Amino acid sequence: MSEKIYIYGDSIMKATVPDDEFHYHFHLNQVMQPYEKLPVEIVNRAKMGATVTKGQSLLEHDLERGMEARYALLAFGGNDCDFDWSAVAASPQQEHQPHTELPHFLETLTSMIGRLKERGVQPVLMTLPPIDAGKYLNFICRDGLSREKILSWLGDCQMIYRFQEMYSDAVGHLAERLKLPLLDVRSAFLGDHNFWRMNAADGIHLTDEGYQFLFGHLAGSLTAKLEG
C-alpha cells in the first residue's frame, strides 16, 4: 500500500502560473510527474491565497475525518507576509501590518506541528522560493495604485523582498528549534544562475521551469527520505 503525504500551502504548491494578462492557471498535473514512480500517494490540500490560518482550518478538518499519513508538508508564509497594498497606497503615513503578523504566524504553525505529531504524522517545513521585488511592485501598481506612495511607506522596493525573507528565515529557525525536517528550497533557487527564468511576471509565482525545479527538488528530497 502506498504511503500518504499531505501538502498544505498556498498557490505556489498548486503550481500556479500567471499568463500575459495575469490570469492564473494551475499546472500541477505536469509538475507532479516525478512522483508517479514513487510508492506514495500525494494529497494536495494547498489553496490559492491561503495563509497559515486557512491551512490550520484545513488541517483540523482533515484530522477530524481521520487523516492518516507518513508526512505532512507545511508550506506557508508567502501570503502571510503580504500587505493590503490598497490601504498602504491610501495612507502611506500610517502603520500597516501584514496579513498574519510574524508572532501569530509562528504560533499557528507551531500549533499545526503539534497536532500532526499527536496523530503520528511527521511534519515537514519548507522555506519560501524567493520573490522579485521589482516585478511584484509593478504587479501591485498595474491598476493604478500609487507607486510613489507605496515606495514612501516601504522605504525602498527591496523591503518587499526582505520582509518575505524574514518569514522564510523564521520557518527555517523554527524547524531547527523543533528538530523538524526542512526543505530549503530557497537556497536551491538562490544558488541557480537561471532563477530569473524561473520567476514569473508577477514576481511572486514561478514559471513552468520554476515549478519543475521546485517539485523536482521536493521529489528528490522525498526519494532520499523513503530510501534512507
C-alpha beads as a LAMMPS data file, in Angstrom:
LAMMPS data file: protein, C-alpha beads

228 atoms
227 bonds

1 atom types
1 bond types

-500.0 500.0 xlo xhi
-500.0 500.0 ylo yhi
-500.0 500.0 zlo zhi

Masses

1 110.0

Atoms # bond

1 1 1 0.000 0.000 0.000
2 1 1 1.267 3.480 -0.864
3 1 1 2.042 5.845 1.975
4 1 1 0.234 9.181 2.023
5 1 1 1.870 12.567 2.050
6 1 1 -0.281 15.642 2.607
7 1 1 0.699 19.058 1.257
8 1 1 -0.655 22.221 2.876
9 1 1 0.224 25.570 1.361
10 1 1 -0.813 28.353 -0.988
11 1 1 -0.818 28.876 -4.758
12 1 1 2.883 28.040 -5.066
13 1 1 2.085 24.479 -4.041
14 1 1 -0.663 24.385 -6.691
15 1 1 1.914 25.250 -9.389
16 1 1 0.022 28.436 -10.255
17 1 1 1.307 30.333 -13.298
18 1 1 0.088 33.765 -14.479
19 1 1 -0.483 34.348 -18.176
20 1 1 0.256 37.602 -20.018
21 1 1 -2.922 39.201 -18.633
22 1 1 -2.265 37.916 -15.113
23 1 1 -4.965 35.284 -15.210
24 1 1 -3.834 32.317 -13.162
25 1 1 -3.660 28.690 -14.286
26 1 1 -2.791 25.562 -12.312
27 1 1 -0.047 23.386 -13.804
28 1 1 0.044 20.841 -11.002
29 1 1 -0.514 17.757 -13.148
30 1 1 2.595 18.463 -15.208
31 1 1 4.942 19.004 -12.270
32 1 1 3.698 16.001 -10.308
33 1 1 5.028 13.536 -12.886
34 1 1 8.243 12.788 -10.897
35 1 1 6.065 11.435 -8.102
36 1 1 4.332 8.814 -10.244
37 1 1 7.281 6.450 -9.840
38 1 1 7.377 6.796 -6.057
39 1 1 5.470 4.459 -3.722
40 1 1 3.480 7.337 -2.241
41 1 1 0.088 8.954 -2.615
42 1 1 0.218 12.756 -2.626
43 1 1 -2.820 14.545 -1.200
44 1 1 -2.517 18.196 -2.199
45 1 1 -4.550 20.455 0.104
46 1 1 -2.954 23.725 -0.995
47 1 1 -5.309 26.635 -1.681
48 1 1 -4.700 29.794 -3.660
49 1 1 -4.441 32.787 -1.352
50 1 1 -4.143 30.639 1.765
51 1 1 -2.475 31.967 4.871
52 1 1 -1.376 29.742 7.741
53 1 1 -4.759 30.385 9.388
54 1 1 -6.557 28.832 6.418
55 1 1 -4.060 25.991 6.489
56 1 1 -4.835 25.336 10.134
57 1 1 -8.566 25.123 9.351
58 1 1 -7.924 22.650 6.524
59 1 1 -5.659 20.554 8.723
60 1 1 -8.219 20.409 11.536
61 1 1 -10.874 19.355 9.017
62 1 1 -8.656 16.545 7.756
63 1 1 -7.754 15.405 11.263
64 1 1 -11.423 15.255 12.231
65 1 1 -12.018 12.995 9.217
66 1 1 -9.349 10.560 10.377
67 1 1 -6.303 11.724 8.437
68 1 1 -3.545 9.114 8.227
69 1 1 -0.221 9.967 6.609
70 1 1 3.522 9.482 6.971
71 1 1 4.437 13.109 6.233
72 1 1 2.654 16.459 6.042
73 1 1 4.416 19.343 4.299
74 1 1 3.539 22.774 5.689
75 1 1 4.486 25.467 3.164
76 1 1 3.193 28.849 4.309
77 1 1 4.392 32.425 4.621
78 1 1 4.031 33.935 1.150
79 1 1 0.535 35.319 1.736
80 1 1 1.049 35.772 5.462
81 1 1 3.845 38.297 4.912
82 1 1 1.919 40.286 2.280
83 1 1 0.086 43.556 2.882
84 1 1 -3.152 45.288 1.925
85 1 1 -1.480 47.416 -0.722
86 1 1 -4.589 49.488 -1.385
87 1 1 -4.578 50.548 2.250
88 1 1 -0.849 51.263 2.092
89 1 1 -1.274 53.441 -1.005
90 1 1 -4.219 55.274 0.572
91 1 1 -2.400 56.026 3.844
92 1 1 1.359 55.624 3.491
93 1 1 1.919 57.694 6.624
94 1 1 0.117 55.099 8.764
95 1 1 1.451 51.850 10.213
96 1 1 0.383 48.725 8.343
97 1 1 0.600 45.101 9.412
98 1 1 0.950 42.022 7.214
99 1 1 -1.964 39.640 6.753
100 1 1 -0.525 37.463 9.519
101 1 1 1.880 39.106 11.933
102 1 1 5.036 37.079 12.470
103 1 1 4.431 36.015 16.110
104 1 1 0.931 34.751 15.238
105 1 1 2.296 33.072 12.111
106 1 1 4.833 31.095 14.129
107 1 1 2.343 30.351 16.893
108 1 1 -0.169 28.927 14.397
109 1 1 2.480 26.928 12.545
110 1 1 3.720 25.503 15.845
111 1 1 0.165 24.512 16.777
112 1 1 -0.249 22.680 13.454
113 1 1 3.024 20.867 14.044
114 1 1 1.832 19.753 17.465
115 1 1 -1.466 18.460 16.105
116 1 1 0.308 16.425 13.437
117 1 1 2.697 14.893 15.947
118 1 1 -0.264 13.881 18.121
119 1 1 -1.519 11.799 15.192
120 1 1 1.849 10.274 14.472
121 1 1 2.366 12.303 11.285
122 1 1 5.836 13.718 10.643
123 1 1 5.614 17.485 9.938
124 1 1 7.979 18.859 7.294
125 1 1 8.605 22.593 6.826
126 1 1 9.693 24.438 3.691
127 1 1 11.399 27.767 3.123
128 1 1 9.904 30.186 0.602
129 1 1 11.029 30.492 -3.017
130 1 1 12.498 33.996 -3.399
131 1 1 10.454 36.748 -4.989
132 1 1 11.434 39.517 -7.410
133 1 1 10.531 42.710 -5.569
134 1 1 10.685 44.918 -8.668
135 1 1 8.321 42.720 -10.665
136 1 1 5.964 42.418 -7.722
137 1 1 5.820 46.169 -7.174
138 1 1 4.965 46.626 -10.856
139 1 1 2.240 43.994 -10.437
140 1 1 0.825 45.718 -7.359
141 1 1 0.645 49.069 -9.166
142 1 1 -0.629 47.755 -12.506
143 1 1 -4.202 49.013 -11.973
144 1 1 -3.373 52.485 -10.727
145 1 1 -2.136 52.218 -7.139
146 1 1 0.409 54.934 -6.466
147 1 1 3.916 53.556 -6.810
148 1 1 5.289 56.711 -5.207
149 1 1 3.101 56.371 -2.102
150 1 1 3.806 52.676 -1.686
151 1 1 7.535 53.318 -2.002
152 1 1 7.315 56.143 0.524
153 1 1 5.931 53.620 3.016
154 1 1 8.335 50.811 2.083
155 1 1 11.438 52.971 2.129
156 1 1 12.790 51.090 -0.880
157 1 1 11.481 48.443 -3.240
158 1 1 13.646 45.672 -1.810
159 1 1 11.854 45.945 1.528
160 1 1 9.257 43.634 -0.063
161 1 1 11.960 41.022 -0.629
162 1 1 13.406 41.450 2.856
163 1 1 10.046 41.097 4.550
164 1 1 9.334 37.856 2.707
165 1 1 12.813 36.620 3.566
166 1 1 12.170 37.351 7.245
167 1 1 9.223 34.933 7.222
168 1 1 11.189 32.327 5.295
169 1 1 14.093 32.579 7.737
170 1 1 11.665 32.277 10.657
171 1 1 10.401 28.978 9.233
172 1 1 13.975 27.713 8.981
173 1 1 14.718 28.715 12.577
174 1 1 11.508 27.031 13.761
175 1 1 12.476 23.781 12.029
176 1 1 15.896 23.922 13.658
177 1 1 14.466 24.647 17.098
178 1 1 11.890 21.853 16.901
179 1 1 14.289 19.465 15.122
180 1 1 11.980 19.045 12.128
181 1 1 12.877 18.132 8.543
182 1 1 13.317 21.285 6.456
183 1 1 13.127 21.517 2.676
184 1 1 15.314 24.542 1.998
185 1 1 14.104 25.320 -1.500
186 1 1 15.061 28.972 -1.105
187 1 1 18.762 28.175 -1.013
188 1 1 18.369 25.922 -4.048
189 1 1 16.753 28.751 -6.031
190 1 1 19.194 31.425 -4.866
191 1 1 22.142 29.327 -5.964
192 1 1 20.819 28.880 -9.506
193 1 1 22.008 31.357 -12.129
194 1 1 18.811 30.794 -14.120
195 1 1 16.453 31.922 -11.372
196 1 1 15.450 34.945 -13.473
197 1 1 13.829 32.490 -15.912
198 1 1 12.030 30.656 -13.110
199 1 1 10.325 33.683 -11.557
200 1 1 7.001 34.627 -13.196
201 1 1 5.888 38.023 -14.452
202 1 1 4.126 38.957 -11.201
203 1 1 7.334 38.440 -9.234
204 1 1 5.849 36.008 -6.704
205 1 1 4.815 32.910 -8.628
206 1 1 7.038 30.673 -10.734
207 1 1 7.196 29.821 -14.406
208 1 1 6.753 26.259 -15.642
209 1 1 10.525 25.890 -15.463
210 1 1 10.476 27.175 -11.896
211 1 1 7.845 24.697 -10.809
212 1 1 9.692 21.841 -12.467
213 1 1 12.712 22.891 -10.423
214 1 1 10.703 23.233 -7.188
215 1 1 8.769 19.981 -7.409
216 1 1 11.802 18.151 -8.733
217 1 1 13.721 19.298 -5.657
218 1 1 10.884 18.100 -3.417
219 1 1 10.746 14.742 -5.201
220 1 1 14.490 14.302 -4.767
221 1 1 14.238 15.051 -1.051
222 1 1 11.315 12.669 -0.693
223 1 1 13.148 9.878 -2.509
224 1 1 16.103 10.285 -0.163
225 1 1 13.781 10.076 2.864
226 1 1 11.994 6.977 1.593
227 1 1 15.259 5.211 0.791
228 1 1 17.000 6.354 3.970

Bonds

1 1 1 2
2 1 2 3
3 1 3 4
4 1 4 5
5 1 5 6
6 1 6 7
7 1 7 8
8 1 8 9
9 1 9 10
10 1 10 11
11 1 11 12
12 1 12 13
13 1 13 14
14 1 14 15
15 1 15 16
16 1 16 17
17 1 17 18
18 1 18 19
19 1 19 20
20 1 20 21
21 1 21 22
22 1 22 23
23 1 23 24
24 1 24 25
25 1 25 26
26 1 26 27
27 1 27 28
28 1 28 29
29 1 29 30
30 1 30 31
31 1 31 32
32 1 32 33
33 1 33 34
34 1 34 35
35 1 35 36
36 1 36 37
37 1 37 38
38 1 38 39
39 1 39 40
40 1 40 41
41 1 41 42
42 1 42 43
43 1 43 44
44 1 44 45
45 1 45 46
46 1 46 47
47 1 47 48
48 1 48 49
49 1 49 50
50 1 50 51
51 1 51 52
52 1 52 53
53 1 53 54
54 1 54 55
55 1 55 56
56 1 56 57
57 1 57 58
58 1 58 59
59 1 59 60
60 1 60 61
61 1 61 62
62 1 62 63
63 1 63 64
64 1 64 65
65 1 65 66
66 1 66 67
67 1 67 68
68 1 68 69
69 1 69 70
70 1 70 71
71 1 71 72
72 1 72 73
73 1 73 74
74 1 74 75
75 1 75 76
76 1 76 77
77 1 77 78
78 1 78 79
79 1 79 80
80 1 80 81
81 1 81 82
82 1 82 83
83 1 83 84
84 1 84 85
85 1 85 86
86 1 86 87
87 1 87 88
88 1 88 89
89 1 89 90
90 1 90 91
91 1 91 92
92 1 92 93
93 1 93 94
94 1 94 95
95 1 95 96
96 1 96 97
97 1 97 98
98 1 98 99
99 1 99 100
100 1 100 101
101 1 101 102
102 1 102 103
103 1 103 104
104 1 104 105
105 1 105 106
106 1 106 107
107 1 107 108
108 1 108 109
109 1 109 110
110 1 110 111
111 1 111 112
112 1 112 113
113 1 113 114
114 1 114 115
115 1 115 116
116 1 116 117
117 1 117 118
118 1 118 119
119 1 119 120
120 1 120 121
121 1 121 122
122 1 122 123
123 1 123 124
124 1 124 125
125 1 125 126
126 1 126 127
127 1 127 128
128 1 128 129
129 1 129 130
130 1 130 131
131 1 131 132
132 1 132 133
133 1 133 134
134 1 134 135
135 1 135 136
136 1 136 137
137 1 137 138
138 1 138 139
139 1 139 140
140 1 140 141
141 1 141 142
142 1 142 143
143 1 143 144
144 1 144 145
145 1 145 146
146 1 146 147
147 1 147 148
148 1 148 149
149 1 149 150
150 1 150 151
151 1 151 152
152 1 152 153
153 1 153 154
154 1 154 155
155 1 155 156
156 1 156 157
157 1 157 158
158 1 158 159
159 1 159 160
160 1 160 161
161 1 161 162
162 1 162 163
163 1 163 164
164 1 164 165
165 1 165 166
166 1 166 167
167 1 167 168
168 1 168 169
169 1 169 170
170 1 170 171
171 1 171 172
172 1 172 173
173 1 173 174
174 1 174 175
175 1 175 176
176 1 176 177
177 1 177 178
178 1 178 179
179 1 179 180
180 1 180 181
181 1 181 182
182 1 182 183
183 1 183 184
184 1 184 185
185 1 185 186
186 1 186 187
187 1 187 188
188 1 188 189
189 1 189 190
190 1 190 191
191 1 191 192
192 1 192 193
193 1 193 194
194 1 194 195
195 1 195 196
196 1 196 197
197 1 197 198
198 1 198 199
199 1 199 200
200 1 200 201
201 1 201 202
202 1 202 203
203 1 203 204
204 1 204 205
205 1 205 206
206 1 206 207
207 1 207 208
208 1 208 209
209 1 209 210
210 1 210 211
211 1 211 212
212 1 212 213
213 1 213 214
214 1 214 215
215 1 215 216
216 1 216 217
217 1 217 218
218 1 218 219
219 1 219 220
220 1 220 221
221 1 221 222
222 1 222 223
223 1 223 224
224 1 224 225
225 1 225 226
226 1 226 227
227 1 227 228
